[in-house]
Amino acid sequence: EEEKITTAVHEAGHALVALMMPESDPIYKVSIIPRGRALGITSQIPESDRHNVSEEYLFGKLCMLFGGRVAEELVLNKITAGAKNDIEKATALAQSMVCEFGMSRRLGPINYKSRSDNNYRVSEDTKREIDIEVKHLINRAYLKATDIINKNMDKLKKIVNALIEKETLGREEVEQI
């Protein structure tokens, strides 16, 4: 029962942040039914194919990825290992934004990734700068997710309760809440 509640809080956090971010893909389904190694899932499906995404869209993805962890922290006053995959995805996305997409004002529009071996071929100073920028981007996303959840705690709790009751919610159900 405790894991079910933790998973519901986590997935509700993802769903709420996704709903509140502009340019975010619509939610398809939120579920706390375990599948494979995942305890739950919040899935989004774009309304149309996206071949070129904006910095705002990618930042929204980062925020959504942290929504689960932030919800656990704010509602349950604890953090779990359940966000492991979210953190991996967020870190990889932030690194791509900085090192491949030129979305760092500080480092500029430079691709720091080597095509041949998928590694970053840069000086130690530049590596430090990359680390600072990635961390800054992740911290901004974490703070934005925190702000969204704090301002919408009533909605989060309603999503949590609906997930505990029904275990799976579709797009319309989440949007209605």
N, C-alpha and C positions, 0 to 999 in steps of 0.2 A: 504493500500500500504506500509506503514511504517513497519507493522508487517511482511509482505511478504518479504521485504528486510532484516529485522533482522533475520528472519528464514532462508533465503537463505545464509546469511553470516555464521550463526551458523552451519548449516548442511554442508556447503562447508568446514568449518574448521575441522569438524569431518572427512570428506572424504579425505581431503588433508593430514592430519596427518596420517590417516590409510594407505594411499598409500605410505607414506615415511618411515614407520616403518618396519624394517626387521621382518620377521616371522608373520606379520599381516595377518589375514584372508582377502581374496579378498572382495572387495565391491560388493554387489549384486545390491543395488539400493539406490539412494539418492532422497528424495522427500520433497517438502515443502507443500504438500497437508495435511491439518490437519486430524488426525485420533484419535478418542477418546480424550484423554487429551493432546496428543502430537501435537505440531504445525508442526513438520516435523520429518523425520526419515532418518538415515543413517544405512542401514543394511548390515551386513557382513555374509557370509556363508562360513564355512571352506570347503576346497576342499576335505578333508577326515575327518573321525572321529578323534577327539583328546581326548585321555584318560589321557595323561600325558603331561602337558604343562611346558615350561621352564620359568625361571625367566624373560628372555628377552621378551618372548611372553606376559607375564602378564604385564610387564612394558610398552610394546607397547599399550596394552589395556588401561592402565592408561592414557598414552599420548593422545590416540585417544579420550577418554572421555573428556579431557580438551580442545580438539581442537575447539569445538564450543564456549566455553566461551572466550578462547584466541582470536579467530577471531573477536568476538563482540568487545572486548576491543581494539584490534589493528585497526580494520577497522572503526567501528562506534564510537569509543572513549566512550563507555558506556558498562555496564554490565546489564543483565536482569535476571529475575527469571527463564528464560527458561532453565538454566543449573541445576536446582534443582535436577532432577533425575540423571543427569550425576554425580553431586557431591556426591549424596548418593551412587551410584554404585562404584565410585572411592574410596570413603572412606571405604566401605565394602571390596573392593578388596584389598586395601592397608593393612587393618587390618588382612585379611586372610593371606596375604603374610608374614606379620610379626609374627602373633600369631599362625597360623596353619601350614604354609608351611616351617617355619624355614628359611625364606629368608632375615633375618636381620643379618648382620655380627656382629653387636653390641650385640644382644641378643642370637644369636646362634640358632642351630637347636632344638628348644624346642617348644612343643605345649602348649600354655598358655590357651587354651580353654577347659573348663570342658565338658565332653561328656554328663553328665546327664542333665544339665539345660541350656546348650548353653551360659553360662556366663564365664567371665574370672575370675579365682580364683587366684589372685596374690596379693602381698603386694602393698602398696601405692607407694613405690619406683619403683617397677617393672611397675606399671601402668603408672607412669611418663615416664619411659624409653620407654614403648610401644607407648605412645602418641608422644614422640620425634621422634621415628623411623617412625611412620605412617606419621607424618607431613613432615619429611625429604623426604620420598618416594613420597608423593604428590607434594611437592615443586619441586623435581627433574623432575617429569613428566610434571608439569606446565611449567617449564623453557624449557624443551625439546620441548614441543608443541609450545611455543613462538618462539623458535629458528627456528623450521621448517617453521612456518607461515611467519616469517620475511624474511627468505631466499627464500621463494616461493610465495611472495605476488602477483606476476603477475598471477601465476597459480590459486591462490585462487580467484582472481577477475574474471578470466575466468569461473571458476566453478559457482560462484555467478551469473554472467550474464546468463549463460546457464540455471541455475535453475529458475531464474526469467522469462526467456522466455518459457521454456518447462515444468516447475514445477516438473518433474520427470526425472532422468537420470539413465540409466543402467550402468553396470560395464564398458562396452566397451566405452561408451560415456565419462565417467569420466576419464578413462585411456587415451583416445585419447587427451583430453584437457591437 
